[in-house]
Structure formats: C-alpha cells, structure tokens
Amino acid sequence: MAVPRIPSRRSAVEPFHVMTVLAAAARRQETHGDVIMLCAGQPSTPAPGPVLAAAHHALDTEILGYTEALGIRPLREAIAGYHRRRDGIAVTGDDVVVTTGSSGGFTVLFLAAFDAGDTVVMARPGYPAYRNTLQALGCRVHEIDCGADTRYQPTVAQLEEVTATLGHAPAGLIVASPANPTGTIIDADELAALARWCEEHGTLLVSDEIYHGVTYGRECASAWQTSREAVVMGSVSKYFSMTGWRIGWMLLPEYLRDPVDRLSGNLTICPPADAQFAAVAAFTDESAAELDAHVERYARNRELMVRRLAEMGVADIAPPDGAFYVYADVGRWTDDSVAWCAEVLQRTGVALTPGVDFDTARGRQTVRLSFAGDTAQIAEALDRLEAVLADGVAG
Ligand SMILES: Cc1ncc(COP(=O)(O)O)c(C=O)c1O
C-alpha cells in the first residue's frame, strides 16, 4: 500500500479569503459582465512612461542575464537618491538591497534576522503575509490589537506590555505606515519612540514603507530618520504603479548585509533583470510627475468614497491617511464578512475584501474597499452599494 503523502505542517498557513471573492467575481463577470473590483490592492494604471521606455531599451540592448544578488548598482544608487530626497537621510547604494518585490524581501529578511521560535510582534488588523510568512518559517507571531485610539498602530506602551507577558523583549516588531488595510500613518514622534525602544531592547524594527508617496496631507516619517538599526522596506508596487514588475528593496543595517546577500543568492539568485533595468527610470522627475497625478486621483476617489459611505451609514472607518483603502466596520449588517462580501457581489457585481484577511479576531465585521481605480467606476460601485445597503444585506 502506498504511504500517504502529506504536505509540511509549516505550509498550513491561512489562505487569502479574498481569493474566494475573486473566483466568484470571475464567474459573475462571465455571466453578467458587470463586475467592479474594489478588492484589488493595486493601482489600475501601468508603469510610468520613462519606465516603459527603459524596459524597451533594456530588451534591445542588455543581455539580461543574472545580476548581482543585491541588485544592479544603478538601481541601488537611484533608490538611495530617492531616500535622500524623500527622507533627508544619508543613504548610499551600499545601504540598499534590491529584492523580488518587498514580499521576496520579507522572506529573506525574516530568514536572515530571526530564528525558528523567535517572537515577532505586529498590529492586528495588519497585512496577513507578515504573519503567514513568519509562521511558515517557524517564528511565533504576537499580534497586538490596535484600535482607533492609536490610529490602528502599535505603541511603546503596548510593546512594554508584550515584553512583560513574554518575559523578554520580542525579536522583532513590524510596522506599516501607511498601513494595509487601514491606511493609517504612525506619527513621526511615535515612530521615533518605537525605533528608540527597539534599539534599546535589541528588537529588530521592520518598517514597511511601501505606501510612502501615497498620502493625503499627513506627513510620513521613515524609521531611518531615527535608527539605522531598523530595516526599511520599499517597493515599486504602490506609489510607482508597478506591482507585477516584482521589484522591492530594503535599507539594511550593516550586520544583516552579508546574511541577506548569501540567502538571496541561494533563494532567488537575483531579482528580475529586465525589471531592475527599467525600474531605474522610476526615480526620475518625469516619472514622479506622472505618479503624483495618480495620487491626486486617489485623493479625489478617497474623498468621494468616504463621503458616500458616510451617507450610507458606513461611518465607522479607520482614518485613511495614506495608501488606497477604506477599512470599514459593517457590523451593523453582518458578523460574517466572507458571506456578506459574497452576497454583495452576487447582488451588485461589486467585489470587496472581507476583513478576516487582515484581522483574525474582529475581521468578521469589517471589509476593505480599494479606491485605487477609476473614479467613474468607483462612483458606480458606490451607487450599487447604496441601493443594496438600503435594502439590507443579510450576510
Ligand atoms: C503593507 C504591504 N506590504 C507589502 C506588500 C507586498 O508588496 P510587493 O511584494 O508587491 O512589494 C503589500 C501588498 O499589498 C502590502 O500591502
């Protein structure tokens, strides 16, 4: 008799529940052709013109073989220049490591910085891939419940509490500002306090800054303005409108550079060469002009969505300081956000992300709506939602 084959225990991570919505949306699109996606966490625009031109040029002129594991020099220098301009910090190309999306960066960083059994702290609600990747690597994840009182962001007081509970400081803390799903920004003072606390306690601060540039009037600080012991995560996916190009980066403290180099070379050899050559052009003034116009559109969409949702009685939302999401409490209508999103889709053709993807404790009463898309489409989606909410959605 054949020995039963089973996958590893470490692979048993939570699925993305939005995948169920996406599959149902694809079926509905086939039958009705009316789906509006408010569930995607990505811009609806292509890469900026200079990047497209650089990609064509690279295809015509470069061999596009493997590159250095840490990324091509011109890209590392371009990213360093971007941080010098954006954050006013002294960053050189040596501080920058290019990764295969920030997602690839997180995996290699967690491997380089944490051992199996180490405890890493993150906010709940939060981006689920941190939790799932850490768990797959054998780390313990300690989620801190963060609410409106702290802008859904962790605080030093909460870290003190976690430390008292654990009996030692955690190995790592991950913060995202602006955050996904809430869009909230950590105040500069609070981020600085977290960075100092982490330095004093030997906790690695991982500051996910991939939504920097997509903000609505509120200042966004960088962890490296306070502590170069922290790791800053960046990506061309959000502000730069290049999700599928799979280029991210890290600003790394010195002691992590060799381990990351060794691990990256083994895990992926290098990030995609064509995308690296093209991405150099993302950090030019010409690209910035195009990308800032997208942010102006997100700002209009945000205003429209927040206003219209409030009119429909969906007023309990996290303050969307940045990113392109509204994270809303729909507890008035449901305590099963997965079923509720399925019903909204079935009745309106509007696809939303259920909160359970981001909050295992309270996400059954929340949903995330993306306003990265086209303004007219968002207006249409809101009209449809209004009709169905007025009617009551059972869930
Ligand atoms: C907060 C956050 N971090 C990281 C990522 C991963 O992005 P990428 O791998 O495209 O850089 C995402 C994607 O949605 C995100 O929302």
The ligand as a MOL file (V3000), in Angstrom:
LIG
                    3D

  0  0  0     0  0            999 V3000
M  V30 BEGIN CTAB
M  V30 COUNTS 16 16 0 0 0
M  V30 BEGIN ATOM
M  V30 1 C 1.6070 46.5120 3.5850 0
M  V30 2 C 2.1230 45.6990 2.4410 0
M  V30 3 N 3.3900 45.2570 2.4820 0
M  V30 4 C 3.9050 44.5100 1.4870 0
M  V30 5 C 3.1460 44.1740 0.3680 0
M  V30 6 C 3.7800 43.3520 -0.7160 0
M  V30 7 O 4.0070 44.1170 -1.8720 0
M  V30 8 P 5.0850 43.7870 -3.0170 0
M  V30 9 O 5.5920 42.3990 -2.7990 0
M  V30 10 O 4.3200 43.9220 -4.2950 0
M  V30 11 O 6.1770 44.8070 -2.8690 0
M  V30 12 C 1.8170 44.6190 0.2780 0
M  V30 13 C 0.9750 44.2650 -0.8870 0
M  V30 14 O -0.1830 44.5350 -0.9620 0
M  V30 15 C 1.3050 45.4070 1.3410 0
M  V30 16 O 0.0410 45.8750 1.3160 0
M  V30 END ATOM
M  V30 BEGIN BOND
M  V30 1 1 1 2
M  V30 2 1 2 3
M  V30 3 2 2 15
M  V30 4 2 3 4
M  V30 5 1 4 5
M  V30 6 1 5 6
M  V30 7 2 5 12
M  V30 8 1 6 7
M  V30 9 1 7 8
M  V30 10 2 8 9
M  V30 11 1 8 10
M  V30 12 1 8 11
M  V30 13 1 12 13
M  V30 14 1 12 15
M  V30 15 2 13 14
M  V30 16 1 15 16
M  V30 END BOND
M  V30 END CTAB
M  END
